[in-house]
Amino acid sequence: LQSLSEELVTLNTELQSKVDDLSALNNDIVNLMNSTQVATIFLDGELRIKRFTPAVVGTFNILSIDVGRPITDITQNLIYESTEHDVRNVLDTLTILERQVESNDGRWFIMRIMPYRTLDNVIDGVVITFSDITQLKHLEEALLNSGSLSRALNVIHVAINSSLYADDVMRTVVVKAAEAIGVELGMITICEDGQWVVRYVSDEERQHPGLRFTGEQAQYHVLISEMAEPTAIHDTSEDAGMSSEICEEYGMRSILGIPLITGREVLGVLSLISTSRLINFTDADIDFAHKLGLAVSLALTASRLYKAERQAKLDAEVVRLLLAEDHSMLQRALLPGEPHITSGYQLATKFIPGAAGKQVGGDFYDVFETEDGRTVILIGDVSGKGIESAAMAAATRSTLRAFAYDLSDPAQALNHTNAVIDKSPTYERFATAFLAVLDPETGRFTYSSAGHPPAMVRRAGGTVDLLNNGEFPIAVASGVEYMLHESHLAAGDQLVMYTDGISEARKGPHMLDINGIEQILGKCRDCSPDETLEALFETALDFGGGHLADDAAVVIIGRCKE
C-alpha cells in the first residue's frame, strides 16, 4: 500500500505539472491573441463558437456567454451576408478564402477564413480573422481621387485655352469641376456694382443665370472673397455665414467656395455645391480648388481684356482708358505677388516694361514651393504683344505651374504644357520657357528649356556655366519631348534667368547678347542676387540708351555663403 501510495503521489505530481504547463500555455495563447488586436473567431465543424478574441466584439455582437452557439445566431456589423456560405465552402474545399468587407461604420477589413487543423492533421472547424485595412483603403481612394482631379484639371485647362470668350467655356468649366469633386452643382457668381450676379451654372434647372444677391444676402460670397483662399463648408445648416433661407430654397448642404481674384481685385466666387449629402472635402479637393481658382481668374481677366480690345476698334479713346487699367492688371497677374524662397537662399526678381509700345507684353515668371519642399523657378516669354500674347502667357504660366507642382519634373511639365497649348486653336503664337526644380537641402536642381535664352550659373569663384537652352518653343510643334538636365548650386553660386529684353538690348547695330551677360556676371563674383540683378538692368538700359525696346524680366536665386 505504501508503494502504491508513493506511485500515486508521483503520478499526481506529474499530472499537476502538466496542468500547470497547460495553464501557462493557455495564458500565453490568450495574451498573444489579445496583444495582436486581430479580431479572431474559432468555430467547430457545426459552426459553433469555440473561442474569440476581444477585438472581434466590434465586428460581431458577441458575448462570452455565446460560446457554444452557432455563428449564424449572432448579429454582425458587416455589410456582408455570406458568412455561413463561405465558412461551409472552406470546410468542403479545405482552401483558404479571403475577402475585403466593409462594416456599417465605414471601416474595411480583410476577412480570412481557413480550416482549423489539429496536431493530428484533423479538420476540426475553421478560424476567421479580420485585419483592419481602413487606412490603406482611404489611401487608395485618395490616390484614385487625386488622379481623377488631375485629369479633370487638364480637361478644364484645354477648355479655357480653346477660346478667349468666357461665355463659350465657363459652363464647361463648372460642369467638369462639379463632376470632378462629386457634387451636383457648380456655379460662378460675379461681383458687379456691389451685387453678386449668378453668371455661369452647371445645371440651369437648379439655378438660373442672372439672379442677383445683395451683399447682405450673399454673406457667404463676401466671406469667401475675404478669406482669399478655397474654403470648405461641411454643413451649411451649422455655418453662421450662410443664409438659411437661400440654403433651404436651393438645397445647399455642403459647399467648396473658391475665390476668383486677380491682384487685389475680387472678380467673383466659384462654388461647388452638394445638394444630396454632406461632404468632407479632402486636401486633394482643396489643392484642386487652388489650381482651378487661379486658372479661372486668369481666364476671366483675359476674356474681359479681349472683349475690350475688340471694342477698341469701335471706340478707341474710351476703350484706351479701360485697357490701361486692365493691361496693368493682367501684367501683374503674370508675375507672382510675393515669391517664396526657402531659408539658406536669396531671391531677386524684377520686371521692366519695354518702351516700344503701351500694349501689355508676354513676359512671365514664377517662384513657388511644392508639397515636398522643393522650389520651382519658372521664366518665359510669349512672342508678340497685345491681349492675345498676354492671354497665352497667362495660360502657359498657369498650366506650367500646375504640372510642375504635380510632377516635380521640368521636362514632363513642359511636355504636358506643350500638348495642352498646342491643341488650342485660340493662339497663333509661341512661347519660350525655362523651368527648374531645386532641392534646397542639396542645392541640386533639374531643369528643362523650351527654346528660352540660356540660363546661367555664376559660380562663387567668378566662372559662368551656360545651361542648355533646349528644344522648340511651346506651341511650335506637337509631340516634342523636352530633355531633362541637371546641375547644382554650391555655397555662393547664383542661378540667373532672364528674358530676351535683356540679351537683345541694342546700342546701334550691336546687341548686349549672351557674351555681354556672361561678362557682367563674371564681374559680379562678390555680388548679392539683388546687386547682380541691378548690374544686369543698368548695363542693358545703358546699352539701349536709357530705355529697353522690349519687356525684360530677370530672376536670380543664390545660395548663401556658408
C-alpha positions in Angstrom: 0.0 0.0 0.0 2.8 2.4 0.8 4.4 1.7 -2.5 1.1 2.3 -4.3 0.6 5.5 -2.4 4.1 6.7 -3.4 3.3 5.9 -7.1 0.0 7.8 -6.9 1.8 10.8 -5.3 4.4 10.7 -8.1 1.7 10.4 -10.7 -0.3 13.2 -9.2 2.8 15.5 -9.1 3.4 14.8 -12.8 -0.3 15.5 -13.7 -0.2 18.7 -11.7 3.0 19.8 -13.5 1.3 19.1 -16.9 -1.8 21.0 -15.7 0.4 23.9 -14.8 2.2 23.7 -18.1 -1.1 23.7 -20.0 -2.4 26.6 -17.9 0.7 28.6 -18.6 0.5 27.7 -22.3 -3.2 28.7 -22.3 -2.3 32.0 -20.7 0.4 32.6 -23.2 -2.0 31.9 -26.1 -4.7 34.1 -24.6 -2.3 37.0 -24.1 -0.8 36.5 -27.6 -4.3 36.6 -29.2 -5.2 39.7 -27.2 -2.0 41.6 -27.9 -2.3 41.1 -31.7 -5.5 43.2 -31.8 -6.7 41.0 -34.7 -10.3 40.0 -34.5 -10.4 36.2 -34.5 -13.2 33.6 -34.1 -12.7 29.8 -33.8 -15.7 27.7 -35.0 -16.1 23.9 -34.8 -17.4 21.8 -37.6 -21.0 22.7 -36.8 -20.2 26.4 -37.0 -20.5 26.7 -33.2 -18.3 29.3 -31.5 -15.4 27.8 -29.6 -13.3 30.8 -28.8 -12.9 34.5 -29.9 -10.6 37.4 -29.2 -11.8 40.7 -27.6 -11.2 42.6 -30.8 -14.0 40.7 -32.6 -16.6 42.4 -30.4 -16.8 45.5 -32.7 -17.3 43.3 -35.7 -19.9 40.8 -34.2 -22.3 41.4 -31.4 -20.8 38.6 -29.4 -20.6 37.9 -25.6 -18.7 35.4 -23.6 -21.9 33.5 -22.9 -22.3 33.0 -26.7 -19.6 30.3 -26.7 -21.2 27.1 -28.0 -23.8 29.0 -30.0 -23.9 28.8 -33.8 -22.3 31.8 -35.5 -25.4 32.2 -37.6 -27.3 33.2 -34.4 -25.0 36.1 -33.9 -25.8 39.5 -35.5 -22.8 41.2 -37.2 -21.8 44.8 -38.0 -20.6 44.0 -41.5 -22.1 44.7 -44.9 -21.7 41.1 -45.8 -24.4 38.4 -45.9 -22.4 35.3 -47.0 -20.7 34.3 -43.7 -22.3 30.8 -43.4 -21.9 30.1 -47.2 -18.2 31.0 -47.2 -17.5 29.0 -44.0 -19.1 25.9 -45.3 -17.3 26.3 -48.6 -13.9 26.4 -46.7 -14.9 23.2 -44.8 -15.9 21.5 -48.0 -12.9 22.5 -50.1 -10.2 22.9 -47.3 -8.9 26.0 -49.1 -8.2 29.4 -47.6 -10.7 32.2 -48.5 -10.0 36.0 -48.4 -12.4 38.8 -48.9 -12.5 42.6 -48.4 -15.6 43.5 -46.3 -16.9 46.8 -45.0 -18.5 47.5 -41.6 -21.6 49.6 -41.0 -19.4 52.3 -39.5 -17.2 52.6 -42.7 -14.3 50.5 -41.6 -12.7 48.0 -44.0 -11.3 44.6 -43.2 -9.6 41.7 -44.9 -11.6 38.7 -43.8 -9.6 35.4 -43.9 -11.3 32.0 -43.4 -9.0 28.9 -43.1 -9.5 25.3 -41.9 -8.7 24.6 -38.2 -6.2 21.7 -38.2 -5.3 19.7 -35.0 -1.9 18.3 -34.4 -3.1 15.0 -35.8 -4.0 16.9 -39.1 -7.7 16.5 -38.5 -10.0 19.3 -39.6 -12.0 20.5 -36.6 -13.7 23.6 -37.8 -12.4 27.0 -39.1 -10.6 30.1 -38.0 -11.9 33.5 -39.1 -9.7 36.6 -38.8 -10.4 40.3 -39.6 -7.5 42.6 -40.3 -8.3 46.3 -40.3 -7.3 47.9 -43.6 -9.3 51.1 -43.3 -6.3 53.5 -43.6 -5.0 51.6 -46.7 -8.4 51.8 -48.2 -8.6 55.5 -47.6 -5.1 56.0 -49.1 -6.2 54.0 -52.1 -9.3 56.2 -52.5 -7.2 59.4 -52.1 -4.7 58.3 -54.8 -7.6 57.5 -57.2 -9.3 60.8 -56.4 -6.0 62.7 -56.9 -5.5 61.1 -60.4 -9.1 61.9 -61.4 -8.8 65.5 -60.2 -5.5 66.0 -62.2 -7.3 64.6 -65.4 -10.2 66.9 -64.8 -7.9 69.9 -64.4 -6.2 69.1 -67.7 -9.6 69.0 -69.4 -10.5 72.3 -67.8 -7.2 73.9 -69.0 -7.9 72.7 -72.5 -11.4 74.2 -72.4 -10.1 77.5 -71.1 -7.4 77.7 -73.7 -9.9 76.9 -76.5 -11.5 80.4 -76.5 -10.9 83.9 -75.2 -14.7 84.3 -74.7 -15.6 83.3 -71.2 -19.2 82.7 -72.2 -18.0 79.9 -74.5 -16.1 77.9 -71.9 -17.2 78.7 -68.3 -20.2 76.5 -68.3 -17.9 73.6 -69.4 -15.6 74.6 -66.5 -18.3 74.5 -63.8 -19.7 71.2 -65.2 -16.3 69.4 -65.2 -15.3 70.9 -61.8 -18.6 69.7 -60.2 -18.1 66.2 -61.7 -14.5 66.0 -60.5 -15.4 66.9 -56.9 -18.5 64.7 -56.9 -21.2 67.4 -56.4 -24.4 68.2 -58.2 -24.0 71.9 -58.9 -21.2 74.2 -60.0 -21.7 78.0 -60.1 -19.7 81.1 -60.8 -21.0 84.3 -59.2 -19.5 87.6 -60.4 -19.2 90.7 -58.3 -20.8 93.6 -60.2 -21.6 97.1 -58.8 -21.8 95.9 -55.2 -24.0 93.0 -56.0 -23.4 89.3 -56.7 -24.7 88.0 -60.0 -25.0 84.3 -60.9 -23.3 84.2 -64.3 -22.5 80.6 -65.1 -24.1 77.3 -63.7 -23.7 73.7 -64.5 -27.4 72.9 -64.1 -29.7 75.7 -65.2 -32.8 73.9 -63.9 -31.5 74.1 -60.3 -30.1 77.7 -60.5 -30.8 80.3 -63.1 -28.1 82.6 -64.5 -28.8 86.3 -63.9 -30.0 86.0 -60.3 -28.7 88.9 -58.2 -28.0 88.9 -54.5 -27.2 91.9 -52.3 -24.2 91.9 -50.0 -26.5 91.1 -47.1 -28.0 88.1 -48.9 -24.6 87.0 -50.2 -22.7 86.8 -46.9 -21.1 83.6 -48.0 -19.6 85.2 -51.1 -18.3 88.1 -49.1 -16.7 85.6 -46.6 -15.0 83.5 -49.4 -13.6 86.6 -51.1 -12.3 88.0 -47.8 -10.7 84.6 -46.9 -8.9 84.8 -50.4 -8.4 81.0 -50.4 -10.6 78.0 -51.1 -12.9 77.3 -48.1 -14.9 74.1 -47.4 -18.2 74.3 -45.6 -19.1 70.8 -44.5 -22.7 71.5 -43.2 -24.3 74.8 -44.3 -27.0 74.5 -41.7 -24.4 74.9 -39.0 -22.4 77.8 -40.6 -23.3 81.3 -39.4 -22.1 82.8 -42.6 -24.7 81.0 -44.7 -28.2 82.3 -45.4 -30.5 79.6 -44.1 -33.3 80.8 -46.5 -31.1 80.5 -49.6 -29.6 77.2 -48.5 -33.1 75.7 -47.9 -34.5 77.2 -51.1 -31.8 75.7 -53.3 -31.0 72.6 -51.2 -27.4 73.5 -50.5 -25.8 71.1 -48.0 -22.0 71.2 -48.4 -20.1 73.9 -50.3 -16.5 74.3 -51.5 -16.1 78.0 -52.2 -13.2 79.2 -54.4 -12.4 83.0 -54.6 -11.7 84.4 -58.1 -9.1 87.1 -57.6 -6.7 88.9 -59.8 -4.1 91.0 -57.9 -6.3 92.7 -55.3 -9.5 92.8 -57.3 -12.3 90.3 -56.5 -13.8 89.0 -59.7 -16.3 86.6 -58.1 -16.7 83.2 -56.4 -16.8 79.7 -57.9 -19.0 77.5 -55.8 -19.1 73.6 -55.9 -22.3 72.6 -54.1 -23.6 69.3 -52.9 -27.4 69.2 -52.6 -27.8 65.5 -51.9 -25.4 64.8 -49.0 -22.9 66.2 -46.6 -19.3 66.0 -47.9 -16.0 66.2 -46.0 -13.8 67.8 -48.7 -10.3 66.4 -48.8 -6.9 68.0 -49.0 -6.8 66.9 -52.6 -10.1 68.7 -53.3 -8.7 71.9 -51.7 -5.5 71.6 -53.8 -7.6 71.1 -56.9 -9.6 74.2 -55.9 -6.5 76.3 -55.6 -5.3 75.5 -59.1 -8.8 75.8 -60.6 -9.3 79.3 -59.0 -6.1 80.6 -60.5 -6.9 79.3 -64.0 -10.5 80.6 -63.9 -9.4 84.0 -62.6 -6.8 84.5 -65.3 -9.3 83.3 -68.0 -12.0 85.7 -66.8 -9.4 88.6 -66.8 -8.1 87.6 -70.3 -11.7 87.3 -71.6 -12.6 90.8 -70.3 -9.4 92.2 -71.9 -10.0 90.5 -75.2 -13.5 91.9 -75.4 -12.1 95.4 -74.5 -9.5 95.2 -77.3 -12.1 94.3 -79.9 -14.4 97.1 -78.7 -11.4 99.5 -79.1 -11.9 99.3 -82.8 -15.3 101.0 -82.4 -14.5 103.5 -79.7 -10.7 103.8 -79.4 -10.5 106.7 -76.9 -13.0 105.3 -74.4 -11.6 101.8 -74.5 -8.0 103.1 -74.3 -8.6 104.2 -70.7 -10.2 100.9 -69.8 -7.3 98.9 -71.3 -4.7 101.0 -69.5 -6.2 99.7 -66.2 -6.8 96.1 -67.3 -3.4 95.8 -69.1 -1.7 96.6 -65.8 -4.0 94.1 -64.0 -3.2 91.3 -66.4 0.5 92.1 -66.4 0.5 91.9 -62.6 -1.3 88.6 -62.8 1.5 87.2 -64.9 4.0 87.9 -62.1 3.9 86.4 -58.6 2.9 88.8 -55.8 5.4 87.7 -53.2 7.7 85.0 -54.5 8.7 82.5 -51.8 12.2 81.3 -51.2 13.4 78.9 -48.5 16.0 79.7 -45.9 19.6 79.5 -47.0 18.9 81.1 -50.3 18.3 84.6 -51.6 15.9 85.6 -54.4 15.9 88.7 -56.6 13.2 89.4 -59.3 12.4 92.4 -61.5 10.3 93.2 -64.5 10.5 96.4 -66.6 8.1 97.0 -69.5 9.6 98.0 -72.8 9.2 101.4 -74.3 8.3 100.2 -77.8 4.6 100.4 -77.1 1.9 100.6 -74.4 0.5 97.2 -75.1 0.7 94.5 -72.4 3.5 92.0 -73.1 4.0 88.3 -72.7 6.9 88.1 -70.2 6.1 86.0 -67.1 7.9 84.3 -64.2 7.0 82.4 -61.0 8.7 81.0 -57.9 6.9 78.7 -55.6 7.3 75.7 -53.3 5.9 72.2 -53.8 4.4 69.9 -51.2 7.7 68.0 -50.8 9.7 71.2 -50.0 11.3 71.7 -53.5 11.5 75.2 -55.1 10.2 75.7 -58.6 11.6 78.5 -60.7 9.9 79.5 -63.9 10.5 82.2 -66.5 9.1 82.6 -70.0 8.1 84.9 -72.9 5.3 84.8 -75.5 6.1 86.2 -78.9 4.4 89.5 -79.9 2.4 91.9 -77.7 -1.2 92.7 -77.0 -4.1 90.8 -75.4 -3.5 87.6 -77.3 0.1 87.4 -76.1 -0.9 88.2 -72.6 -3.7 85.6 -72.6 -1.4 82.9 -73.9 1.2 83.9 -71.3 -1.4 83.6 -68.6 -2.5 80.2 -69.9 1.1 79.0 -70.3 2.2 80.1 -66.8 -0.9 78.6 -65.1 -0.5 75.3 -67.0 3.2 75.1 -66.3 2.6 75.9 -62.7 0.0 73.1 -62.3 2.1 70.5 -64.0 5.3 71.5 -62.2 3.5 71.3 -58.8 2.2 67.8 -59.5 5.1 66.3 -61.4 8.3 68.0 -60.0 9.8 67.0 -63.3 10.6 70.1 -65.5 10.8 68.1 -68.8 7.5 66.3 -68.2 5.8 69.6 -67.2 7.0 71.2 -70.5 5.8 68.1 -72.4 2.3 68.3 -71.0 2.1 72.1 -71.3 3.1 71.9 -74.9 0.5 69.3 -75.6 -2.2 71.4 -74.0 -1.3 74.8 -75.5 -0.5 73.4 -79.0 -4.0 71.9 -79.2 -5.7 75.2 -78.5 -7.0 76.9 -81.7 -7.0 80.3 -79.9 -3.3 81.1 -80.0 -1.2 81.7 -83.1 1.9 82.5 -81.2 4.6 80.6 -79.4 6.2 80.8 -76.0 9.7 80.1 -74.7 10.2 78.9 -71.2 12.9 77.8 -68.7 11.7 75.6 -65.8 13.9 74.4 -62.9 13.1 72.4 -59.7 15.6 72.9 -56.9 16.2 70.7 -53.9 17.1 73.3 -51.2 18.9 70.8 -49.0 21.4 69.6 -51.5 21.5 72.5 -54.0 20.8 70.1 -56.8 18.4 71.2 -59.4 16.9 69.7 -62.6 15.9 71.9 -65.5 14.5 71.9 -69.0 14.2 74.6 -71.6 11.7 75.3 -74.4 13.9 77.4 -76.7 14.4 80.1 -74.0 17.6 82.2 -73.8 20.1 80.1 -71.9 20.1 80.4 -68.1 23.5 80.7 -66.4 25.1 79.7 -63.2 27.6 82.2 -61.8 29.9 80.2 -59.6 31.3 81.6 -56.4 34.7 81.8 -58.0 33.5 84.0 -60.8 33.3 81.5 -63.6 30.0 81.2 -65.5 28.3 78.0 -66.7 25.9 78.3 -69.6 22.9 75.9 -69.3 21.3 74.1 -72.2 18.7 76.2 -73.9 16.7 73.2 -75.1 14.5 72.4 -78.0 11.5 74.0 -79.7 9.4 76.7 -78.0 6.0 75.8 -76.8 3.2 75.6 -79.4 5.7 75.3 -82.4 5.4 71.6 -82.9 3.3 68.8 -81.3 4.8 65.7 -79.8 8.1 67.4 -78.7 9.9 65.6 -76.0 11.9 68.1 -73.9 15.1 66.9 -72.3 15.8 66.8 -68.6 19.2 68.3 -67.4 20.8 68.6 -64.0 23.1 71.0 -62.3 23.7 72.3 -58.7 24.2 75.4 -56.7 27.1 75.4 -54.2 27.5 78.0 -51.5 27.9 81.4 -53.1 26.6 80.2 -56.5 23.7 82.1 -58.3 21.3 80.8 -60.9 20.5 83.6 -63.4 17.4 83.6 -65.7 16.3 86.4 -68.0 14.1 87.2 -71.0 15.3 88.5 -74.3 14.6 92.1 -73.4 18.0 91.9 -71.6 20.0 89.9 -74.1 18.6 91.8 -77.1 19.3 95.3 -75.7 20.8 97.3 -78.5 23.4 100.0 -78.9 23.3 100.8 -82.6 23.9 97.6 -84.6 25.3 95.8 -81.5 23.4 93.7 -79.0 24.3 93.0 -75.4 23.8 89.3 -76.2 24.8 86.3 -74.2 28.5 87.1 -74.2 27.8 90.5 -72.6 25.7 88.9 -69.9 28.5 86.5 -69.1 30.9 89.3 -68.7 28.6 91.2 -66.3 28.2 88.0 -64.2 31.9 87.4 -64.2 32.4 90.9 -62.7 29.8 90.2 -60.0 31.6 87.4 -58.3 31.1 89.0 -54.8 27.6 90.5 -55.6 24.4 89.5 -53.8 21.5 88.4 -56.1 20.0 92.0 -55.8 23.3 93.6 -56.8 23.7 91.2 -59.7 20.2 91.9 -60.9 20.7 95.7 -60.8 24.0 95.3 -62.7 22.2 93.5 -65.5 19.4 96.1 -65.8 21.8 99.0 -65.6 24.0 97.6 -68.3 21.0 96.8 -70.5 19.5 100.2 -70.1 22.8 101.9 -70.8 23.2 99.7 -73.9 19.7 100.8 -75.0 20.3 104.4 -74.5 18.2 104.7 -71.3 15.3 102.5 -72.3 14.6 98.9 -73.4 12.9 98.1 -76.7 11.2 95.0 -75.3 9.9 93.9 -71.9 12.6 92.5 -69.7 12.4 90.1 -66.7 15.2 88.7 -64.5 15.0 86.1 -61.8 18.1 85.2 -59.8 18.3 82.7 -57.0 21.5 82.5 -55.0 22.7 80.0 -52.4 24.0 81.8 -49.3 27.7 81.5 -48.5 28.4 79.2 -45.6 
